[in-house]
């Protein structure tokens, strides 16, 4: 058993699990189906390909920087015939959010996913095509964790220095992960069965939530002194170079 860690960070993210018609909502954290979509895109899979090897991975996410809710009111006007009704839609996004995702499974399979994320076949998006990541998603495969819960309870806090300075009284972070036998849980319709263009299919997934003290993550003490610009790693989310 090994754990693959992902940092999902970008100006905008959107992780819907029940969007219908004119209202396209988002959850406050990445969904399992959304992350499976990121992995499938990195692997270059077609929509009709099976998802069993992705949906069977143990999944968990930590809300390191929850972000703020943004609503985009969109309109359309058909060309030519202006007598038709003009469609309206409300699209919800998370702005300036950061999440730490953990996936547990066979080490060799996770290594393959890690390599695909570093050299994706197709561009990667954070829920929607208008939401590219602002940093390379993969943080590598770790064999020093027993499962996703131990990883999410130990990895350093990913929030920016500015966010930490503005939220100095944050004492713990929320974690949402796959439920285990005997635990009480909420249900989410985000277990992917098929991404087929003929009709996407999802099953229900039990989600267990708990909180992790910031102090045990090695990032609880916040410095109020600016350290200046930080050199970022090379990042090309659209694959232009």
C-alpha positions in Angstrom: 0.0 0.0 0.0 1.3 3.5 -0.9 -0.2 7.0 -1.1 -0.2 9.4 -4.0 -0.5 13.1 -2.9 -2.0 15.8 -5.1 -2.1 19.6 -4.5 -5.2 21.0 -6.3 -4.7 24.8 -6.4 -5.9 27.4 -8.9 -7.6 30.8 -9.3 -10.9 28.9 -9.8 -12.2 25.4 -9.1 -15.6 23.8 -9.5 -16.5 20.4 -8.2 -20.2 19.6 -8.8 -22.0 16.4 -7.9 -25.7 17.4 -8.5 -25.7 20.2 -11.1 -28.8 20.3 -13.2 -30.1 22.6 -15.9 -29.4 26.3 -15.3 -27.8 25.9 -11.9 -24.3 24.5 -11.9 -23.2 24.2 -8.3 -19.9 23.2 -6.6 -19.1 21.4 -3.4 -16.6 22.9 -1.0 -14.0 20.3 -1.8 -13.0 18.1 -4.8 -15.2 15.1 -5.5 -13.9 11.6 -6.1 -15.4 11.7 -9.6 -13.8 15.0 -10.3 -10.3 13.8 -9.3 -10.9 10.6 -11.3 -11.5 12.8 -14.3 -8.2 14.6 -13.7 -6.4 11.3 -13.6 -8.2 9.9 -16.7 -7.3 13.0 -18.6 -3.7 12.7 -17.6 -3.7 9.1 -18.7 -5.3 10.0 -22.1 -8.3 7.8 -21.6 -11.4 8.0 -23.8 -14.8 8.7 -22.2 -16.0 5.1 -22.8 -13.0 3.6 -21.0 -13.6 1.8 -17.7 -13.0 3.6 -14.5 -12.8 0.6 -12.0 -9.1 1.1 -11.4 -9.6 4.7 -10.5 -12.8 4.5 -8.5 -11.4 1.7 -6.4 -8.6 3.8 -5.0 -9.1 5.0 -1.4 -9.8 8.7 -1.5 -9.5 11.6 0.9 -9.1 15.4 0.7 -8.1 18.0 3.2 -9.4 21.6 2.9 -6.2 23.6 3.4 -7.5 26.8 2.0 -11.3 26.6 1.5 -11.5 29.6 -0.8 -14.6 31.8 -1.4 -17.7 31.1 -3.4 -18.1 32.9 -6.7 -21.2 33.0 -8.8 -21.0 33.6 -12.6 -24.3 34.7 -14.2 -24.1 33.7 -17.8 -26.4 34.5 -20.8 -26.6 33.4 -24.4 -28.1 35.1 -27.4 -28.7 33.0 -30.6 -27.3 34.4 -33.8 -29.9 35.4 -36.4 -33.3 34.5 -34.8 -33.6 36.8 -31.7 -37.2 35.7 -31.0 -36.0 32.6 -29.2 -35.8 32.6 -25.4 -32.4 33.6 -24.1 -30.8 30.8 -22.0 -29.6 31.8 -18.5 -27.3 29.9 -16.2 -25.7 30.3 -12.8 -22.2 28.7 -12.5 -20.6 28.4 -9.1 -16.8 28.4 -8.4 -14.4 28.3 -5.5 -11.9 31.2 -5.8 -8.3 30.9 -4.4 -8.8 27.5 -2.9 -6.1 24.9 -2.1 -6.7 21.2 -1.3 -4.5 18.3 -0.4 -5.8 15.0 -2.0 -4.6 11.6 -1.0 -5.1 8.4 -3.0 -4.1 5.0 -1.6 -3.6 1.8 -3.5 -1.0 -0.4 -5.2 2.4 1.3 -5.4 3.1 0.5 -9.0 -0.3 1.8 -10.1 0.2 5.0 -8.2 3.6 5.5 -9.7 2.0 5.2 -13.2 -0.6 7.9 -12.2 2.2 10.1 -10.8 4.1 9.9 -14.1 0.9 10.6 -16.1 0.2 13.7 -14.0 3.7 15.0 -14.5 3.4 14.4 -18.3 -0.3 14.5 -19.0 -1.7 13.3 -22.3 -4.4 16.0 -22.2 -4.6 19.3 -20.4 -5.7 19.1 -16.7 -8.6 21.1 -15.2 -9.9 21.6 -11.7 -13.5 20.5 -12.4 -14.2 22.5 -15.5 -12.3 23.5 -18.6 -12.2 27.1 -17.5 -10.2 26.1 -14.3 -6.6 25.2 -15.0 -4.3 24.5 -12.0 -1.7 27.0 -11.0 0.9 24.5 -9.9 1.8 20.9 -10.9 -0.8 18.7 -9.2 1.4 15.7 -8.2 3.4 15.8 -4.9 4.6 12.3 -5.5 4.1 8.7 -4.2 4.8 8.0 -0.5 5.3 4.7 1.1 5.7 6.0 4.7 2.0 6.4 5.2 -0.4 3.5 6.0 -3.5 5.1 4.3 -5.0 8.4 3.2 -6.0 9.4 6.8 -2.4 9.2 8.1 -1.2 11.2 5.2 -3.8 13.9 5.5 -3.2 14.1 9.3 0.6 14.6 8.9 1.4 16.5 5.6 2.3 20.2 6.0 -0.4 22.8 5.6 -0.5 24.1 2.0 -2.2 27.4 2.6 -0.4 30.6 1.4 1.4 32.8 3.9 -1.1 35.6 3.2 -4.0 33.3 4.0 -2.4 32.1 7.2 -1.7 35.7 8.3 -5.4 36.6 7.7 -6.6 33.4 9.5 -4.3 33.2 12.5 -7.0 31.7 14.7 -7.5 28.7 12.5 -6.8 25.7 14.8 -7.9 22.7 12.6 -8.6 21.7 9.1 -11.5 19.6 7.7 -10.8 16.2 6.1 -13.3 14.3 4.0 -12.5 10.7 3.1 -14.1 7.3 2.1 -16.1 5.9 4.9 -15.1 2.7 6.7 -17.2 0.0 8.2 -18.9 1.0 11.4 -18.5 4.8 10.8 -21.4 7.2 10.5 -21.3 9.1 7.2 -23.0 11.3 4.7 -23.7 10.2 1.1 -22.5 11.8 -2.1 -23.3 10.8 -5.6 -19.7 11.1 -6.8 -18.4 7.5 -7.3 -17.7 7.4 -11.0 -19.1 4.5 -13.0 -18.8 5.9 -16.6 -17.9 9.2 -18.2 -19.5 8.1 -21.5 -20.9 10.9 -23.7 -24.1 8.8 -24.0 -24.7 9.4 -20.3 -22.4 9.8 -17.3 -23.2 7.4 -14.5 -22.4 7.8 -10.8 -23.0 5.8 -7.6 -23.4 6.9 -4.0 -20.3 7.1 -1.8 -20.1 7.3 1.9 -18.1 10.2 3.2 -16.6 10.4 6.7 -15.5 13.8 8.0 -13.1 14.7 10.8 -10.7 17.5 11.7 -7.0 17.7 12.0 -5.2 20.1 14.4 -3.0 22.5 12.4 -0.2 22.3 15.0 0.5 18.7 14.2 1.0 19.5 10.5 4.2 21.4 11.0 2.6 24.6 9.6 0.7 25.9 12.6 3.0 28.8 13.5 2.4 31.8 11.2 5.1 34.3 10.5 3.9 37.9 10.0 7.1 38.9 8.2 7.1 38.8 4.4 9.7 36.6 2.9 9.5 38.2 -0.5 8.9 36.5 -3.9 9.1 32.8 -4.1 10.5 31.0 -7.1 7.8 28.7 -8.5 8.5 25.4 -10.4 8.1 25.3 -14.1 4.4 24.9 -14.8 2.6 24.6 -18.2 -1.0 23.5 -17.5 -2.1 23.7 -21.1 0.9 21.8 -22.6 2.0 24.6 -24.9 5.7 23.8 -24.4 
